[in-house]
Amino acid sequence: MLDRRRFLAVCSQFGLASTLLPGALYTLAAQAQAAAPSAAPSPALPKITPEMVEQAAALVGVPIAPDQISMMLDALNQQRDGYSAIRALHMPNSIAPAYVFDPLPQDAILQTQRESPKYGNPPAVGEPPVNLDELAFANIPKLAEYIRTRKISSVALTEMYIERIRRFNPELHFLITLTEERAMAQARAADAEIASGTYRGPLHGLPWGAKDLLAVKGYPTTWGAGGFEHQTFDYDATVVQRLDAAGAVLVAKLSLGALAMGDKWFGGRTLNPWNRRQGSSGSSAGPACATAAGCVAFSIGSETLGSISSPSSRCGVTGLRPTFGFVPRTGAMALSWTMDKLGPICRSVEDCALVMSSIYGPDGKDLSVRNAAFNWDANFDWRTLRVGYFQSAFDMPKPLQETMPGGLSPEQQKKWRADFALRRASRARTAYDRNFDLDALDQLRSMGVKLIPIDLPKLPYDSMMHLLTAEAAAAFDDLTMTGRDKLLTEQGPEDWPNYFRAARFYPAVEYIQANRARSLAIEQMAGIFRTVDVLVTPSGGEQLILTNLTGHPAVIQPNGIRGNDSPKPPAIDTGDEDNIGGPGTPVSITFLGNLYQDAKLCAFASAYQHATDFFKMHPDLSRIGAP
């Protein structure tokens, strides 16, 4: 067994306790084993050598003298040999680390008293249209009123959405598994309950879709990844259970980029309904696409770093990324235990609030979830809220001026010019979209909002993002160690297999240091939210990294349609940018709220939404699969 005390004693003499990267030593040793003659295979890794330590030390930027290296060899070999005992446990993805991230600053006070949701006045609904397809893009209150008054049956509504899924999915590629048998049983049960006088609320009888990282008993849960196509669990995720309890009808498990990255999965690429030459962005690719295409009444997505924000922006739908620790993730694939969040993707902010009312709160299993209240009040006076905006984020980008460096070969000059053209085109698209962001500020001022300029905290956000990849590499350690990462669809330098391997070289000490920097970010954001209640910001940029690190809630919603004067989209969608849609595609704006103040945030965002009506837009799908 590993003698930890001896190892730490040796290293601490040189101020190096836990500073060397064990993963680096392991990888170097594994490479040495792979290079050994194949005639003499051995399950044991070769001993760590001084040369390996020098290379590992260079990777992590820790200078170590040769005599110090010699003293450390025995302890390092013992430490490396100890890894196998933990790896032999073969821990499933559902096992969380023995620590829980809490985004709350020291002086935070939570509202824990739950109140019944306060809905708006039910919309007046007449006789339903003969063709129920005309209700495909209706919001939750309207659909709910048809169901509640029994003017439409849940069975009929479910059949309509299933037919649309079958019609549009062959071109849009948002479906992984159709849960038709389960859905029809739920729809029949909903109709029977409502007929008997039992009405569970506005989600009762409404068809929805789940991002396929949520476990559903009796169906595959594929995580969108090659090698997991037939994976099943014998339980339902907590969010699925809660929506079952609300009477909602699960009709589909929807696509996500493999292991929650991007919009490419083992079955292809989920497309943007507004421009089908582009992906829908990700990783909540299927939920955003299916909702935008009117194939479900609402959906559930997840976000670790932009996975609700990005596809909501691209597909022109409304996403609520709740406060970290508001919605239990039990039964959901883990990517980053300190950053993962589940949330609704819908047609409107009010829809998101109605769904949120059914899925939030502790389940006794996800220990990150706080006993905080989400008290939705459709009539809340949003004018009482103080509203700020990240001033510098609304600045117009400066024209790109770069000079080609000297000494380049003709081929290098050609590449430089091509790269410069791409950067210039990206800058032009950002400048065009910034006009919509500025219009949002003008619209808010016209609503009587006094906007308070706020500076974005200046911290090394990109450097903190190694936290995500380190946790993701741990969550999928078995893929890297067994070589099964080769089964994943994407294998480029910015895809999970490469990130997982690189994360093995991230020192534990640097992980802790990055978390300390994260604490600074939490405190600085707490300072901002002592002066404002809501922040307005463009949907991308540094705020996206910052607020995912600090756990703050966000509402991402449509903010207009690009005109014919919009810069042309790039010929190839690389997945690197959200704003490439081109003419006739939606843009978005984001509202941020204080921790666990998601209900007030939704009230404000809903007021803006109804002042603009952009949420009523939907893509023209008339050329796809005509019935």
C-alpha positions in Angstrom: 0.0 0.0 0.0 1.0 3.6 -0.6 2.9 5.1 2.3 1.4 8.6 2.0 3.2 10.0 5.0 6.6 9.0 3.8 5.8 10.5 0.3 4.6 13.8 1.7 7.6 14.0 4.1 10.1 13.5 1.2 8.3 16.0 -1.0 7.7 18.6 1.7 11.4 19.0 2.3 11.5 20.8 -1.0 8.2 22.6 -0.8 6.8 20.2 -3.4 4.0 18.4 -1.5 1.4 17.2 -4.0 2.8 19.5 -6.6 4.2 17.0 -9.1 1.5 15.7 -11.5 1.0 12.0 -11.0 -1.0 11.7 -14.2 2.0 13.0 -16.2 4.3 10.4 -14.7 1.7 7.7 -15.4 1.4 8.7 -19.0 5.1 8.9 -19.6 5.5 5.5 -18.0 2.8 4.1 -20.2 4.5 5.5 -23.2 7.7 3.9 -22.2 5.9 0.5 -21.8 4.3 0.9 -25.2 7.7 1.5 -26.7 9.2 -1.6 -25.1 9.8 -4.8 -27.2 6.6 -6.6 -27.8 8.3 -10.0 -27.3 8.2 -9.5 -23.5 4.8 -8.0 -22.6 4.2 -7.3 -18.9 1.2 -5.9 -17.1 3.5 -3.9 -14.8 4.5 -0.4 -15.8 8.2 0.3 -15.9 9.7 2.2 -13.0 9.6 5.9 -13.0 13.0 7.3 -14.1 14.7 10.7 -13.4 14.1 11.6 -17.1 10.4 11.0 -16.7 10.3 13.2 -13.6 12.2 16.0 -15.5 9.7 15.9 -18.3 6.7 15.9 -16.0 8.2 18.7 -14.0 8.6 20.7 -17.2 4.9 20.1 -18.1 3.7 21.5 -14.8 6.3 24.3 -14.6 8.0 23.2 -11.3 11.8 23.4 -11.2 13.3 20.4 -9.4 17.0 19.8 -8.9 18.5 16.4 -9.9 19.4 15.4 -6.4 15.8 16.2 -5.3 14.4 14.0 -8.1 16.5 11.1 -7.0 15.1 11.3 -3.5 11.6 11.3 -4.8 11.7 8.3 -7.0 10.7 5.6 -4.5 7.7 7.7 -3.2 6.6 8.5 -6.8 6.7 4.9 -7.8 4.6 4.0 -4.8 2.1 6.7 -5.5 1.8 5.7 -9.2 1.4 2.0 -8.2 -1.5 3.0 -5.9 -3.6 4.3 -8.7 -4.6 0.8 -9.8 -6.4 0.1 -6.6 -8.8 3.0 -7.2 -9.2 2.2 -10.9 -10.1 -1.3 -10.1 -13.2 0.0 -8.4 -14.6 0.8 -11.9 -16.8 3.6 -10.4 -19.8 4.5 -12.6 -20.4 8.0 -13.9 -23.1 8.4 -11.2 -20.6 8.3 -8.3 -19.8 11.9 -7.3 -16.6 13.1 -5.5 -16.6 13.5 -1.7 -17.0 17.3 -2.0 -19.9 19.6 -3.0 -19.6 22.9 -4.7 -21.6 25.7 -3.2 -21.9 29.0 -5.1 -23.3 31.0 -2.2 -21.1 33.8 -0.7 -20.7 34.0 3.0 -23.5 36.6 3.6 -26.1 35.0 1.4 -29.7 34.6 2.8 -31.9 32.0 1.1 -35.7 32.3 0.8 -36.9 28.8 1.8 -40.6 29.3 2.3 -42.4 27.7 -0.7 -45.5 29.3 -2.1 -47.9 28.0 -4.7 -47.1 29.3 -8.2 -49.1 32.4 -9.1 -50.1 32.0 -12.7 -51.3 34.7 -15.0 -54.9 34.8 -16.2 -55.6 31.7 -18.4 -55.8 32.7 -22.0 -59.2 32.6 -23.7 -59.4 29.6 -26.1 -62.2 28.9 -28.4 -62.8 25.8 -30.4 -59.5 24.1 -31.3 -58.4 24.2 -34.9 -59.3 21.3 -37.1 -55.7 20.8 -37.9 -53.9 20.5 -34.5 -50.6 21.3 -36.2 -51.7 24.9 -35.9 -51.0 24.6 -32.2 -47.6 23.2 -32.6 -45.9 26.5 -31.6 -48.4 27.4 -28.9 -47.1 28.2 -25.5 -47.7 26.2 -22.3 -50.6 28.4 -20.9 -52.5 28.1 -24.2 -52.0 24.3 -24.6 -52.8 23.8 -20.9 -56.1 25.7 -21.1 -57.1 23.5 -24.1 -56.3 20.4 -22.1 -57.8 21.6 -18.8 -61.1 22.5 -20.5 -61.0 19.2 -22.4 -61.3 20.9 -25.7 -58.3 18.9 -26.8 -57.3 15.6 -25.4 -53.8 14.8 -24.3 -53.9 11.8 -26.6 -54.7 14.0 -29.6 -52.0 16.5 -28.7 -49.4 13.7 -28.1 -50.3 12.1 -31.4 -49.8 15.5 -33.2 -46.4 16.0 -31.7 -45.3 12.4 -32.4 -46.4 12.8 -36.0 -44.4 16.1 -36.3 -41.3 14.3 -34.8 -41.6 11.6 -37.5 -42.1 14.2 -40.2 -39.2 16.6 -39.3 -36.6 14.5 -37.6 -35.3 12.8 -40.8 -33.9 16.2 -41.9 -33.2 17.9 -38.6 -31.8 14.8 -36.7 -32.9 15.8 -33.2 -34.4 12.4 -32.1 -32.5 9.6 -30.5 -35.4 7.5 -29.1 -39.1 7.9 -29.6 -40.8 6.9 -26.3 -44.2 6.4 -28.0 -45.5 3.5 -25.8 -44.7 5.3 -22.6 -46.1 8.6 -24.0 -49.4 7.2 -25.1 -50.0 5.4 -21.8 -49.3 8.7 -20.0 -51.6 10.7 -22.3 -54.4 8.2 -21.8 -53.9 8.4 -18.0 -53.9 12.2 -18.2 -57.2 12.3 -20.1 -58.8 9.9 -17.6 -57.6 11.9 -14.6 -58.8 15.2 -16.0 -62.2 13.7 -16.9 -62.6 12.6 -13.3 -61.9 16.1 -12.0 -58.2 15.7 -11.1 -56.1 18.4 -12.7 -52.4 18.5 -11.7 -51.5 21.8 -13.2 -50.4 23.5 -16.4 -48.0 20.7 -17.5 -50.7 18.0 -17.2 -51.1 16.2 -20.5 -48.4 18.2 -22.3 -45.8 16.3 -24.4 -42.2 17.1 -23.7 -38.7 15.9 -24.7 -35.7 15.0 -22.6 -32.0 15.5 -23.5 -30.7 12.0 -23.7 -28.4 12.3 -20.7 -31.5 11.8 -18.5 -32.1 8.2 -17.4 -35.5 6.8 -18.4 -36.3 3.3 -17.3 -37.1 1.0 -20.2 -35.3 3.1 -22.8 -31.7 3.6 -23.9 -29.8 6.5 -22.4 -27.1 7.0 -24.9 -25.4 10.3 -23.8 -25.2 10.9 -27.6 -21.9 8.9 -27.7 -20.6 6.1 -29.8 -20.1 3.0 -27.5 -23.1 4.0 -25.4 -25.9 3.4 -27.9 -27.5 0.6 -25.9 -26.8 1.8 -22.4 -29.8 1.5 -20.1 -30.6 2.3 -16.5 -33.3 0.7 -14.3 -34.6 4.0 -12.9 -35.8 7.4 -13.9 -33.9 10.6 -13.4 -35.4 12.8 -10.6 -36.4 15.4 -13.2 -38.2 12.8 -15.2 -40.0 11.6 -12.0 -41.1 15.1 -11.2 -42.5 15.8 -14.6 -44.3 12.5 -14.4 -45.8 13.6 -11.2 -46.9 16.9 -12.9 -48.7 14.8 -15.5 -46.4 15.8 -18.4 -46.0 13.3 -21.2 -42.5 12.2 -22.3 -42.6 11.7 -26.1 -38.9 11.6 -27.0 -35.3 11.4 -25.8 -33.5 14.1 -27.8 -30.0 14.4 -29.1 -26.9 15.9 -27.5 -23.4 16.2 -28.9 -21.4 13.2 -27.7 -20.9 13.3 -23.9 -22.4 16.8 -23.9 -20.2 18.6 -26.4 -21.5 20.3 -29.6 -24.3 19.1 -31.9 -22.6 16.0 -33.4 -23.7 12.7 -32.0 -23.4 9.1 -33.1 -26.4 9.4 -35.4 -25.2 12.5 -37.2 -25.6 16.2 -36.6 -28.6 18.0 -35.3 -29.4 20.9 -37.5 -30.6 24.5 -37.0 -34.3 24.7 -38.1 -33.7 28.3 -39.3 -30.7 27.4 -41.5 -30.4 23.7 -42.2 -26.9 24.1 -43.6 -25.7 24.7 -40.0 -25.8 22.7 -36.8 -28.2 23.6 -34.0 -25.2 24.2 -31.7 -25.0 22.3 -28.4 -24.8 20.4 -26.4 -28.6 20.6 -25.8 -28.9 20.3 -29.6 -32.0 18.2 -29.7 -34.1 20.0 -27.1 -33.5 23.4 -28.7 -34.1 22.1 -32.2 -37.2 20.1 -31.4 -38.7 22.9 -29.4 -37.9 25.4 -32.2 -39.4 23.1 -34.8 -42.7 22.7 -32.8 -42.1 19.0 -32.1 -42.6 19.2 -28.4 -44.4 21.6 -26.0 -41.2 22.0 -24.0 -37.9 20.2 -23.3 -35.2 19.8 -20.7 -31.6 20.5 -21.5 -28.4 20.9 -19.5 -25.6 23.3 -19.3 -22.1 23.1 -18.1 -20.6 25.8 -20.2 -23.1 27.2 -22.7 -25.1 24.0 -23.5 -28.5 25.8 -22.9 -27.3 29.2 -23.9 -25.7 28.3 -27.2 -28.5 26.2 -28.9 -31.2 28.5 -27.5 -29.4 31.4 -29.3 -28.9 29.5 -32.5 -32.5 28.0 -32.6 -34.4 31.1 -31.4 -36.0 29.5 -28.3 -36.0 30.6 -24.6 -33.7 28.8 -22.2 -33.5 29.0 -18.4 -30.2 28.0 -16.9 -31.1 27.8 -13.2 -28.9 28.7 -10.3 -26.4 25.8 -9.7 -27.9 23.7 -7.0 -31.5 24.5 -7.7 -32.5 21.4 -9.8 -31.3 17.9 -8.8 -29.2 16.1 -11.3 -29.8 12.6 -10.0 -30.0 10.3 -13.0 -28.3 12.7 -15.3 -24.9 12.1 -16.9 -22.2 13.8 -14.9 -19.7 15.9 -16.9 -18.6 18.4 -14.2 -19.9 17.9 -10.7 -19.3 21.6 -9.8 -20.8 23.1 -13.0 -23.6 20.8 -14.4 -27.1 22.3 -14.4 -30.4 21.1 -15.7 -33.0 23.5 -17.0 -36.0 24.0 -19.4 -35.9 25.0 -23.0 -39.2 26.5 -24.1 -41.0 29.0 -26.3 -41.3 31.6 -23.7 -39.9 32.7 -20.3 -43.3 32.0 -18.7 -43.1 28.5 -20.0 -39.7 28.1 -18.5 -41.0 29.3 -15.1 -43.9 26.8 -15.2 -41.6 23.9 -15.9 -39.1 25.1 -13.3 -41.9 25.1 -10.7 -42.2 21.4 -11.1 -38.5 20.3 -11.2 -36.6 22.3 -8.6 -35.7 21.5 -5.0 -33.8 18.8 -3.0 -34.3 15.1 -3.7 -32.1 13.9 -0.9 -29.6 12.4 -3.4 -28.0 15.3 -5.2 -26.2 16.9 -2.3 -25.5 20.1 -4.2 -29.2 21.1 -4.2 -30.2 23.7 -1.7 -33.6 24.1 0.1 -34.4 27.3 -1.8 -37.8 28.4 -3.1 -38.7 29.2 -6.7 -41.9 31.2 -6.1 -43.2 32.1 -9.6 -45.5 35.1 -9.7 -46.7 36.0 -13.1 -47.8 39.4 -11.8 -44.7 40.3 -9.9 -43.8 44.0 -10.2 -40.6 43.8 -12.1 -40.3 47.6 -12.0 -39.0 47.2 -8.4 -35.9 45.5 -9.6 -32.5 47.3 -10.1 -31.1 46.6 -13.6 -27.5 46.8 -14.6 -25.7 45.9 -17.8 -22.1 44.8 -18.6 -21.1 48.1 -20.3 -18.0 47.0 -22.1 -19.8 43.9 -23.5 -22.0 46.2 -25.6 -19.1 48.1 -27.2 -18.8 47.8 -30.9 -15.8 45.7 -31.9 -12.9 47.7 -33.4 -12.0 47.1 -37.0 -9.4 44.3 -37.4 -6.0 45.7 -38.2 -3.2 43.2 -38.4 0.1 43.1 -40.4 1.4 40.0 -41.8 4.6 39.0 -40.1 7.7 38.9 -42.2 9.7 35.9 -43.1 6.8 33.7 -44.0 6.9 31.2 -46.9 4.4 31.6 -49.7 2.4 28.7 -48.2 2.4 30.3 -44.7 1.4 33.7 -46.2 -1.6 32.0 -47.9 -2.6 30.5 -44.6 -2.2 33.8 -42.8 -4.4 35.6 -45.3 -7.1 32.9 -45.0 -7.0 33.0 -41.2 -7.2 36.8 -41.3 -10.2 36.7 -43.6 -12.0 34.4 -41.2 -11.2 36.6 -38.2 -12.4 39.7 -40.1 -15.6 38.0 -41.2 -16.3 36.9 -37.5 -15.7 40.5 -36.4 -18.2 41.8 -39.0 -20.8 39.3 -37.8 -20.2 40.4 -34.2 -20.5 44.1 -35.1 -23.8 43.4 -37.0 -25.3 41.5 -34.1 -24.2 44.1 -31.6 -26.9 46.4 -33.1 -29.5 44.1 -31.7 -27.9 44.1 -28.3 -27.9 47.9 -28.3 -31.6 47.9 -29.4 -32.3 45.8 -26.4 -30.9 48.5 -24.1 -33.0 51.1 -25.9 -36.1 48.9 -25.5 -35.5 48.6 -21.8 -35.1 52.3 -21.4 -38.4 52.8 -23.2 -40.0 50.5 -20.6 -38.8 52.9 -17.9 -35.8 50.8 -16.9 -32.9 52.9 -15.5 -29.8 50.9 -16.6 -26.8 50.9 -14.3 -23.4 50.4 -16.0 -21.4 47.5 -14.5 -17.9 46.4 -15.1 -17.2 42.7 -15.7 -14.9 41.4 -12.9 -11.3 41.1 -14.3 -10.1 37.6 -13.6 -8.4 34.8 -15.7 -11.6 33.0 -16.6 -10.1 30.9 -19.4 -7.5 29.6 -16.9 -10.2 28.5 -14.6 -11.9 26.4 -17.3 -9.3 23.6 -16.8 -11.6 22.8 -13.8 -14.2 21.6 -16.2 -11.9 19.4 -18.3 -10.3 17.9 -15.2 -13.6 16.9 -13.8 -14.8 15.6 -17.1 -11.7 13.5 -17.5 -12.4 12.0 -14.1 -16.0 11.4 -15.0 -14.9 9.5 -18.1 -11.6 8.1 -16.9 -12.5 4.6 -18.0 -12.8 5.8 -21.7 -9.2 7.1 -21.7 -7.7 4.2 -19.8 -9.3 1.5 -21.9 -8.9 3.3 -25.3 -12.7 3.3 -25.7 -12.5 7.0 -26.4 -11.8 6.0 -30.0 -15.5 5.1 -30.3 -16.6 8.8 -29.9 -17.6 10.4 -33.1 -15.4 13.4 -33.0 -11.6 13.0 -32.6 -10.2 16.5 -33.2 -7.9 18.6 -31.0 -10.9 20.4 -29.5 -13.0 17.2 -28.8 -13.4 15.2 -25.6 -10.9 12.4 -26.3 -8.1 14.9 -26.7 -9.3 17.1 -23.8 -9.5 14.0 -21.5 -6.0 13.0 -22.3 -4.6 16.5 -21.8 -6.4 16.8 -18.5 -4.3 13.9 -17.1 -1.5 16.5 -17.0 -3.4 19.0 -14.9 -1.8 19.1 -11.4 -4.0 18.7 -8.3 -2.5 21.8 -6.8 -3.4 23.9 -9.8 -6.9 22.5 -9.7 -7.2 23.8 -6.1 -5.7 27.1 -7.0 -8.2 27.6 -9.8 -11.0 26.9 -7.3 -9.6 29.5 -5.1 -9.7 32.0 -8.0 -13.3 30.8 -8.5 -14.0 31.9 -4.9 -12.7 35.4 -5.9 -15.1 35.4 -8.8 -18.0 34.4 -6.5 -17.3 37.2 -4.1 -16.9 39.8 -6.8 -20.2 38.7 -8.4 -21.8 38.9 -5.0 -20.6 42.5 -4.8 -22.2 43.3 -8.1 -25.5 41.8 -7.0 -25.6 43.9 -3.9 -26.1 46.9 -6.3 -28.4 45.3 -8.9 -31.0 42.5 -9.1 -30.7 41.8 -12.9 -27.9 42.1 -15.4 -28.3 42.5 -19.2 -25.6 41.1 -21.4 -25.0 39.8 -24.9 -25.4 36.0 -24.8 -21.8 35.1 -25.5 -18.4 36.4 -24.3 -16.6 36.2 -21.0 -19.8 36.5 -18.9 -20.8 33.0 -20.1 -17.7 31.5 -18.5 -17.9 33.7 -15.5 -21.5 32.9 -14.6 -21.1 29.2 -15.2 -18.2 29.2 -12.8 -20.2 31.2 -10.2 -23.5 29.3 -10.7 -25.7 32.4 -11.5 -28.9 31.9 -13.3 -29.5 33.1 -16.8 -32.5 33.5 -19.2 -31.5 33.4 -22.9 -34.3 34.6 -25.2 -34.8 35.6 -28.9 -34.1 39.3 -29.6 -34.9 39.7 -33.3 -34.1 38.3 -36.8 -31.1 39.1 -38.9 -32.0 41.0 -42.0 -31.0 40.5 -45.6 -28.1 42.9 -45.0 -26.6 40.5 -42.5 -23.1 39.2 -43.2 -23.1 35.9 -45.0 -22.5 32.9 -42.9 -19.3 30.9 -43.3 -19.4 28.1 -45.8 -18.7 25.6 -43.1 -20.1 25.6 -39.5 -17.2 24.6 -37.4 -19.2 24.9 -34.2 -16.8 27.5 -32.8 -19.2 30.5 -33.0 -22.9 31.0 -32.2 -23.6 34.1 -34.4 -23.0 32.6 -37.8 -26.7 32.2 -38.8 -26.8 34.8 -41.6 -30.0 36.4 -43.1 -33.3 35.2 -41.7 -31.9 33.6 -38.5 -32.5 34.7 -34.8 -30.3 36.6 -32.4 -30.6 36.5 -28.6 -30.1 38.5 -25.5 -29.3 37.2 -22.0 -30.6 38.3 -18.6 -28.6 37.3 -15.5 -30.0 37.1 -11.9 -28.7 36.7 -8.4 -28.2 33.2 -6.9 -31.6 31.5 -6.3 -33.5 34.6 -7.4 -34.5 32.8 -10.6 -38.2 33.6 -10.2 -37.6 37.4 -10.1 -35.2 37.0 -13.0 -37.9 35.2 -15.0 -40.4 37.9 -14.2 -38.2 40.6 -15.6 -37.2 38.6 -18.7 -40.8 37.9 -19.3 -41.7 41.6 -19.2 -39.1 42.3 -21.9 -40.3 39.3 -23.9 -43.9 40.6 -24.0 -42.7 44.1 -24.8 -40.9 42.8 -27.9 -42.8 39.6 -29.1 -39.7 38.1 -30.6 -40.5 34.8 -28.8 -43.5 34.3 -31.2 -41.2 33.8 -34.2 -40.6 30.3 -35.5 -38.8 28.9 -38.5 -40.5 28.1 -41.8 -40.5 24.3 -42.1 -43.0 24.1 -45.0 -40.5 22.6 -47.3 -39.7 19.7 -44.9 -41.7 16.5 -45.0 -45.0 17.9 -46.1 -47.8 15.8 -44.5 
